[in-house]
Amino acid sequence: MDVQLTQEQRIIKDTVRKFLANEIAPLVEEYETERKIIGKDIFKKLEPYGYAGGLVSEERGGLGLDFLTYCLMVEELSRTWASLRTMVTSSALVTKLLGRMGSEAQREKYLPRLLAMDDLACFALTEPNVGSDTGSVETKAERDGDHYVINGTKTLITGGGLADLVMVYAKVKGSKGLTAFLVHKGESAFEARNIRKMGMHCSSLAELAFVDCRVPVENRLGNEGDGQRIALSGLNEGRVNVTFAVVGLGQAALEASIRYAQERVQFGKTIAHFQLVQEMIVEMALKVDTARLLGMRAASLLDREVQCRREASFAKLYATEAMVEVCNKAIQVHGGYGYTSEFPVERYFRDVRHLTIAEGTTEIQKLLLGREILGVSAFA
Ligand SMILES: Cc1cc2nc3c(=O)[nH]c(=O)nc-3n(C[C@H](O)[C@H](O)[C@H](O)COP(=O)(O)OP(=O)(O)OC[C@H]3O[C@@H](n4cnc5c(N)ncnc54)[C@H](O)[C@@H]3O)c2cc1C
């Protein structure tokens, strides 16, 4: 693996960083203080940089970026605004799956607006009674002529309150396994209710209720029973994507802590002089670097189409747990101010926390890795 970025990757990272600093960073404080949900006008600003279509091939209207480059963009976005990052990458996940697995008619109908960031999408698998055990989905779909009728509730859906297109996973009556459907708000009726949460106050996290929701048969993605395969197809990419999302927050927390340690004076010197403060900063920097390297290794394996279940799970598991520690330490470096909203580090801590849970919890990653390493499964 090459640990140095290519010149093109460096240029893209720098360009995106400058754009985010000028156009997006100035919005963050007001939005977060007022807990305003980010609107489509802000998503639209990201369109030229390929945040929606970076992973869609050029023939299908995307940018066809390599995965590592896209991850570098995700890190920068997360470093700037985690609330925005989470909705952008959820929508991009559905856009990517549609680009790869959708029929020609589905792609023609939905891709252009998603790629232009005029529409947003969300990925709806989790339910009130269904989390880690994704095979036990309770949402039902029943064929009725040229439609399916969907009944069920999805919960904890990122971007659900804003999304135009929902990728819904359901069990079709009379068929085995899960089936994926594209449910468009303009064509099929469902209700969305925003859920309050600990962090990422400007992103929507919603419960979606489908009551006799009629979806045209042509909106089924793949065949009946293909849902699990579709959901799992981007699993390793999802884990690596999340790795870079938390690294972005860890990097922001580290930078804020270095700045603060070099400015804050106690006992007649800046606190950067104190060995225990240096220890905190060095440990934070080491964790951020290690997490990024694990992410780069997995991303470069994905780019070369090499099997990397273990590397992707290692990256996700390590990075999410380590970045919670990094963001927590950033509060300690800031002392009492770190606990207040006068500095951004309390937000980084709240924002980073959910990623040891979403995209496969820490415990599930450990079980998967245990199976991979020991050859026996601890799953029932
Ligand atoms: C902010 C946020 C955004 C999300 N966005 C989305 C989204 O866009 N789309 C979507 O579909 N879902 C989304 N989710 C849901 C997420 O995928 C689930 O929360 C996650 O899969 C865990 O499921 P659960 O919360 O039901 O926990 P559970 O599965 O109920 O787990 C509870 C606890 O038990 C542990 N546990 C479970 N099974 C085992 C086992 N076999 N062995 C050991 N420990 C176990 C877990 O690790 C966890 O600690 C989001 C969640 C959050 C918090």
The ligand as an SDF file (V2000), in Angstrom:
LIG
                    3D

 53 58  0  0  0  0  0  0  0  0999 V2000
  -27.3940    8.2420   14.3750 C   0  0  0  0  0  0  0  0  0  0  0  0
  -27.8260    6.9390   13.7690 C   0  0  0  0  0  0  0  0  0  0  0  0
  -28.0700    6.8690   12.4110 C   0  0  0  0  0  0  0  0  0  0  0  0
  -28.5580    5.6970   11.8220 C   0  0  0  0  0  0  0  0  0  0  0  0
  -28.8730    5.6740   10.4820 N   0  0  0  0  0  0  0  0  0  0  0  0
  -29.4660    4.5690    9.9660 C   0  0  0  0  0  0  0  0  0  0  0  0
  -29.9160    4.5680    8.5950 C   0  0  0  0  0  0  0  0  0  0  0  0
  -29.7530    5.5470    7.8600 O   0  0  0  0  0  0  0  0  0  0  0  0
  -30.5510    3.4620    8.1250 N   0  0  0  0  0  0  0  0  0  0  0  0
  -30.7650    2.3580    8.9130 C   0  0  0  0  0  0  0  0  0  0  0  0
  -31.3480    1.3890    8.4140 O   0  0  0  0  0  0  0  0  0  0  0  0
  -30.3410    2.3240   10.2100 N   0  0  0  0  0  0  0  0  0  0  0  0
  -29.7030    3.4120   10.7380 C   0  0  0  0  0  0  0  0  0  0  0  0
  -29.2980    3.4050   12.0680 N   0  0  0  0  0  0  0  0  0  0  0  0
  -29.5730    2.2530   12.8870 C   0  0  0  0  0  0  0  0  0  0  0  0
  -28.3340    1.4250   13.1560 C   0  0  0  0  0  0  0  0  0  0  0  0
  -27.9520    0.7400   12.0010 O   0  0  0  0  0  0  0  0  0  0  0  0
  -28.6600    0.5070   14.3500 C   0  0  0  0  0  0  0  0  0  0  0  0
  -28.7790    1.3440   15.4910 O   0  0  0  0  0  0  0  0  0  0  0  0
  -27.5980   -0.5540   14.5400 C   0  0  0  0  0  0  0  0  0  0  0  0
  -27.6320   -1.4950   13.4970 O   0  0  0  0  0  0  0  0  0  0  0  0
  -27.7860   -1.3100   15.8700 C   0  0  0  0  0  0  0  0  0  0  0  0
  -29.0820   -1.7660   16.0050 O   0  0  0  0  0  0  0  0  0  0  0  0
  -29.9140   -1.3990   17.3230 P   0  0  0  0  0  0  0  0  0  0  0  0
  -29.7640    0.0520   17.5780 O   0  0  0  0  0  0  0  0  0  0  0  0
  -31.2900   -1.9310   17.1650 O   0  0  0  0  0  0  0  0  0  0  0  0
  -29.1800   -2.1630   18.4820 O   0  0  0  0  0  0  0  0  0  0  0  0
  -29.3490   -3.7420   18.8760 P   0  0  0  0  0  0  0  0  0  0  0  0
  -29.0990   -4.5960   17.6870 O   0  0  0  0  0  0  0  0  0  0  0  0
  -30.6270   -3.8990   19.6070 O   0  0  0  0  0  0  0  0  0  0  0  0
  -28.1420   -3.8840   19.8950 O   0  0  0  0  0  0  0  0  0  0  0  0
  -28.1920   -3.3900   21.2420 C   0  0  0  0  0  0  0  0  0  0  0  0
  -26.8610   -3.7750   21.9000 C   0  0  0  0  0  0  0  0  0  0  0  0
  -26.7200   -5.2160   21.8930 O   0  0  0  0  0  0  0  0  0  0  0  0
  -25.5210   -5.5910   21.2200 C   0  0  0  0  0  0  0  0  0  0  0  0
  -25.7380   -6.8290   20.4850 N   0  0  0  0  0  0  0  0  0  0  0  0
  -26.7190   -7.1070   19.5820 C   0  0  0  0  0  0  0  0  0  0  0  0
  -26.5750   -8.3520   19.1080 N   0  0  0  0  0  0  0  0  0  0  0  0
  -25.4790   -8.8710   19.6990 C   0  0  0  0  0  0  0  0  0  0  0  0
  -24.7910  -10.1350   19.6320 C   0  0  0  0  0  0  0  0  0  0  0  0
  -25.2020  -11.1050   18.8090 N   0  0  0  0  0  0  0  0  0  0  0  0
  -23.6980  -10.2910   20.4060 N   0  0  0  0  0  0  0  0  0  0  0  0
  -23.2390   -9.3010   21.2160 C   0  0  0  0  0  0  0  0  0  0  0  0
  -23.8340   -8.1060   21.3170 N   0  0  0  0  0  0  0  0  0  0  0  0
  -24.9390   -7.8870   20.5690 C   0  0  0  0  0  0  0  0  0  0  0  0
  -25.2020   -4.4110   20.2950 C   0  0  0  0  0  0  0  0  0  0  0  0
  -23.8410   -4.3810   19.9250 O   0  0  0  0  0  0  0  0  0  0  0  0
  -25.6380   -3.2350   21.1530 C   0  0  0  0  0  0  0  0  0  0  0  0
  -24.6220   -2.9290   22.0600 O   0  0  0  0  0  0  0  0  0  0  0  0
  -28.7720    4.5630   12.6520 C   0  0  0  0  0  0  0  0  0  0  0  0
  -28.4570    4.6120   14.0160 C   0  0  0  0  0  0  0  0  0  0  0  0
  -28.0100    5.7840   14.5750 C   0  0  0  0  0  0  0  0  0  0  0  0
  -27.7230    5.8290   16.0540 C   0  0  0  0  0  0  0  0  0  0  0  0
  1  2  1  0
  2  3  1  0
  2 52  2  0
  3  4  2  0
  4  5  1  0
  4 50  1  0
  5  6  2  0
  6  7  1  0
  6 13  1  0
  7  8  2  0
  7  9  1  0
  9 10  1  0
 10 11  2  0
 10 12  1  0
 12 13  2  0
 13 14  1  0
 14 15  1  0
 14 50  1  0
 15 16  1  0
 16 17  1  0
 16 18  1  0
 18 19  1  0
 18 20  1  0
 20 21  1  0
 20 22  1  0
 22 23  1  0
 23 24  1  0
 24 25  2  0
 24 26  1  0
 24 27  1  0
 27 28  1  0
 28 29  2  0
 28 30  1  0
 28 31  1  0
 31 32  1  0
 32 33  1  0
 33 34  1  0
 33 48  1  0
 34 35  1  0
 35 36  1  0
 35 46  1  0
 36 37  1  0
 36 45  1  0
 37 38  2  0
 38 39  1  0
 39 40  1  0
 39 45  2  0
 40 41  1  0
 40 42  2  0
 42 43  1  0
 43 44  2  0
 44 45  1  0
 46 47  1  0
 46 48  1  0
 48 49  1  0
 50 51  2  0
 51 52  1  0
 52 53  1  0
M  END
$$$$
